[in-house]
């Protein structure tokens, strides 16, 4: 039986986290007395690791360390106070449950979140044991570097050509393409479809049903 690995991005792909990301960014920029970027620009960096994200938003000469620490503290506070929702997109849980029943499919995560952030989501949504490989910002260079895909391939012993990277950002698409994996964009995330196409998306799905059909077409 030929196994395939489906790697999921989290923020903007499985998790509707725009509000909590923006709220944490607002607190971080306020902490260093800088104006908060506009919504589109603020969300355009989702998928990058924090340092790379704030270098884009504040410039490489900006107070990056201060922004990172303030953002981490704010995000932790908001999550545990449950003041701002960090919920799954409708249809995400059902898709994961369905795919988990397919013996020829291996599920994984490749995210710009920290491992602590992934653990928090796993505890909330019962994901422990669901993903055979979890690649985070703590484990590899920031997307679009291909290391996350290469490490996932090594852990699962599945060649990049049999890996499907599902994400909502240009960084996901570029990472997948540079690693030799298939790049599948989702149309409900934080970046416009054109950005995904320009970054090399093989195709862009519009809902989780379409994504399920695509994944199920992978031969066992």
N, C-alpha and C positions, 0 to 999 in steps of 0.2 A: 504494500500500500504506500502510495506517495503522499507524504505529509506536506502541508502548506502552513506557513506562519502568517497570521494576520496581526500586524502591529497597529495598535490604536494610539493616536494622540489623545490627550484628555481635554484640556481647556479648549472649548470651541468645537470639539468633535463629539465627545461623550458627555462632557460636563458644561452646563450653561453657567459659566462663572464670570460673565462680563461685569455684573454689578459689584461683586466682591473684589474683583481685580481693580476696578475703577475707584472704589471706595478706599482700598488700601493705598493705591497710588496717590490719591488726593491727600491722605494723611502723611504720606512720605514726602511729597513735595512741600506741604505746609511745614513739615518739621525742619526743612532746610531753607525755608523762606524763598521758594521758587514757585512760579505760577504753574498750575496743573495744565498739561497739554489738552487739546480738544479730544473728544471721545474717539474719533476715527484714528487719530495718531496714537492715542494711548493704547488702543487695542491692536494696532498694527504690529506691535512687537511681541504679542502673545505667542509663545512657542520658543522664543529665545530664553536662554538662562538669564538670571537677574542682572548680572554685570553687563552682559551684552545689551540687554533691553534698556537699561538706564543710560548706557553710553550712547544709544541711539536717541533717547528722549532728552537727555541733558547735555550731551556732548562729552567727548572723552576727557575733557578737562573739568567737567562738572564734579559736584560732591558725590561721587558714585558710592563710596563706602557708606556715607551717611544715608543716602537714599535706600540702599540695600537693607541696612539694619532697621530703618524706620518702616520700610515696607514689610519686612518679615514680622516685626512686632505687631504692626497694624493688622496684617492678614491673620495672624494667630489669634489676636483679640477678637476680631470680627467673626472668625469661624467658631470659636468657643462660646461667644456670646450669642451666636446664631442671630445676629442683627441683620445680616445680609445673606440671602440664600445662595447656596452653592449646590444646585440641584442637577440631576441628570436631565438631558434632553428627553422629551417624550419619545419612547420607542427604543432608547438605548438599552435599558435593562432587559427588555424582551429579546432584543437581538443577541445580547451576550448569553442569555440563558439558552437560546436556541442553538447558537453556534457551539456552545459547550457540549452539546449532545453528539456532535459530529466527530467521529474517531480520527478522520484524516486532517482535522483542523487543529492547529495549536494557536492559542491566543496569547498576545503579549502587549506590552505598553512601551511607548517611547515618548517621553514627555519632558518639557522644560521645567516641570515641577521638581521640588526636592523629594527625596525619599520619604521624609516626614509627611509631606503633603499627600503623597500617594497612599501612605499608611492610613492617614486620616480618612481618605475617601474609601479605602478598602474596609475599614471598620464600619463606616456608615452604611455602605451598600452591600456588605457581605461578599466582598471580592477575594478574601483570603483563599488562596489555592486556585483561583479562577485563571490567573495568568501565569504561564510557564516561565516567562521572562519579563522582567520589569527594568527598563532603562530610564534613569532619571538624570537631572542636572548634576547630581552628586557623583555620578558614575562615568561621565563622558564629557568631551567638549560640547559646547552648545551646538544645537542645530544651526546651520545646515551641514555641519561636519558629519560624515557618514559613520562615525564610530558607534553610535547607538545601534544602527542596523547591523554592523559587522559583529558587535558583541552579542546581539540577540541571535544572529546566525550561528555563532560559535557555541552559545549556551544550548541551543535547541538542536544543533547539528542539521540545520536546514539551510540550504544554499540561498543566497540573496535572490536568485532568479525565481525562487518559489516563496518569496516574501511579498506580501501585499501591505504597503504602508498606507493607512487611512488617516487623513488629517485635513485641517481647515486652513493651513497657512502655506505660504510660498516656501517657508523654511522646511516644512515636512516634505514637500514635493522635491525640492532640491536635494535634501538628504537622501531620499529614496533613490532618485535618479543617479546620484553620484556613487551610491553603494551597489547599484545594479539590481535594485528591487523595483517592483511596480509601484507607481505613485497614483493613488486614488484620492481625489479631493471631495469634500462635502460642501454642499451649497448653503448650509445653515450657520456657518461659523463666523469668525471675526474679520476675515479678509474677503475682498471681492473676488468673484469667480475669475475675472480677467487676470488677477495676480496669480492665481493657481495655474491657469493655462500657460501664462508666460514662464512660470517656474518649472513647467514640464509635466503637469498633470496628464495622465493617460486619459482620464475622463473624470467628470464631476457628477456625483449622484445627488439627487434632490431630497431624498428621504431615506429612512432606515429600511423600508421595504425594498427599495431599489438596491440598497447596499447588500441586503440579505441575498437577493437574487444573484447579484454579481459574485458574492463569496461562495454561494452554493454551486455556482457553475465551475468552480475549481475542481478538477478531476481528482478522485481518490486514487 
